[in-house]
């Protein structure tokens, strides 16, 4: 299984970005997906997750109301819409795939990881 995250970049505070994650090697639609991020000098932290059907979503408090996760199982894609970005959102963002249709908020709940995409928010 390979996960490829893309869409990162440099944006001013208050701006928006859309991250994408495409899965290859197995059908994405059966599995929960998550986004994590890691800032320099900090541990990887949970951002958001979505279960296999999209009916359940879980957001970190720090991104609630600003970020939206969605998925297109037919296209094997997961998206992260990020609005009202803040400098503290600066990090490498990773998409991850769970071993089942459900999701968790810890890295250990995920089996496969993408390579990460850099998001930098300037003040």
C-alpha positions as CSV (number, residue, x, y, z in Angstrom):
1,X,0.0,0.0,0.0
2,X,1.3,3.4,-0.9
3,X,-0.2,6.7,0.2
4,X,0.8,9.9,-1.5
5,X,0.0,13.2,0.2
6,X,0.1,16.5,-1.8
7,X,-1.2,20.0,-1.8
8,X,1.0,21.6,0.8
9,X,2.7,24.9,0.4
10,X,3.3,28.4,1.8
11,X,0.2,30.5,2.7
12,X,-0.4,33.6,4.7
13,X,-2.3,33.4,7.9
14,X,-6.0,33.3,7.3
15,X,-5.5,31.6,4.0
16,X,-6.6,28.1,2.8
17,X,-5.1,25.0,1.4
18,X,-6.5,21.7,0.3
19,X,-4.4,18.6,1.0
20,X,-5.0,15.4,-1.0
21,X,-4.1,11.8,-0.3
22,X,-4.3,9.1,-2.9
23,X,-4.0,5.5,-2.0
24,X,-2.6,2.7,-4.3
25,X,-2.2,-0.9,-3.7
26,X,-5.6,-1.6,-2.1
27,X,-9.0,-0.1,-2.1
28,X,-9.2,2.9,0.2
29,X,-12.9,2.6,0.6
30,X,-12.8,-0.2,3.2
31,X,-10.5,1.6,5.6
32,X,-10.5,4.5,8.0
33,X,-8.2,7.4,7.1
34,X,-6.5,10.0,9.2
35,X,-4.3,13.1,9.0
36,X,-1.5,13.8,11.4
37,X,1.0,16.6,11.5
38,X,4.5,17.1,12.9
39,X,6.0,20.5,13.6
40,X,9.8,20.9,14.0
41,X,10.9,19.7,17.4
42,X,7.5,18.4,18.3
43,X,5.8,15.0,18.3
44,X,3.5,13.9,15.6
45,X,-0.1,14.9,16.5
46,X,-3.5,13.9,15.5
47,X,-5.4,16.3,13.3
48,X,-8.5,14.6,11.9
49,X,-9.9,11.2,10.9
50,X,-12.7,9.8,8.9
51,X,-14.2,6.3,9.0
52,X,-14.6,4.1,5.9
53,X,-18.0,5.5,4.9
54,X,-17.4,9.1,5.8
55,X,-20.2,9.0,8.3
56,X,-17.9,9.5,11.3
57,X,-15.3,12.2,11.6
58,X,-13.2,13.2,14.5
59,X,-11.3,16.5,14.7
60,X,-8.6,17.7,17.1
61,X,-9.9,20.6,19.1
62,X,-7.2,22.9,17.6
63,X,-8.7,22.5,14.1
64,X,-12.4,22.2,14.7
65,X,-14.4,24.7,12.7
66,X,-11.4,25.4,10.4
67,X,-10.5,22.0,8.8
68,X,-12.8,19.6,7.0
69,X,-12.0,16.1,6.0
70,X,-13.7,14.3,3.2
71,X,-13.2,11.2,1.0
72,X,-14.1,10.0,-2.4
73,X,-13.8,6.2,-2.3
74,X,-14.5,5.8,-6.0
75,X,-11.3,7.8,-6.7
76,X,-9.3,6.4,-3.7
77,X,-8.8,9.9,-2.4
78,X,-9.0,11.7,0.9
79,X,-9.0,15.4,1.2
80,X,-8.3,17.9,4.0
81,X,-9.7,21.4,3.5
82,X,-7.9,23.8,5.7
83,X,-9.3,27.3,6.2
84,X,-8.4,30.2,8.5
85,X,-4.9,28.8,8.7
86,X,-2.7,30.0,11.6
87,X,1.1,30.0,11.9
88,X,0.8,27.2,14.5
89,X,-0.6,25.0,11.8
90,X,2.8,24.9,10.2
91,X,4.0,21.3,10.0
92,X,4.5,18.4,7.8
93,X,1.1,16.8,7.3
94,X,0.8,13.0,6.9
95,X,-2.1,10.9,5.7
96,X,-2.5,7.5,7.2
97,X,-4.7,4.4,6.7
98,X,-6.1,2.3,9.4
99,X,-6.2,-1.5,9.3
100,X,-10.0,-1.5,9.5
101,X,-13.0,0.8,8.7
102,X,-12.8,2.5,12.1
103,X,-10.4,5.2,13.2
104,X,-8.5,6.4,16.2
105,X,-6.6,9.5,17.4
106,X,-3.3,7.9,18.0
107,X,-0.6,7.0,15.5
108,X,-0.7,3.4,16.6
109,X,-4.2,3.1,15.2
110,X,-2.9,3.4,11.7
111,X,-1.0,0.9,9.6
112,X,0.2,2.8,6.5
113,X,1.6,6.3,6.2
114,X,2.3,8.7,3.4
115,X,5.5,10.6,3.0
116,X,4.1,13.9,4.2
117,X,3.5,17.3,2.6
118,X,4.8,20.6,4.1
119,X,2.4,23.3,5.1
120,X,3.9,26.6,6.1
121,X,1.7,29.4,7.3
122,X,3.3,32.9,7.5
123,X,2.1,35.5,9.9
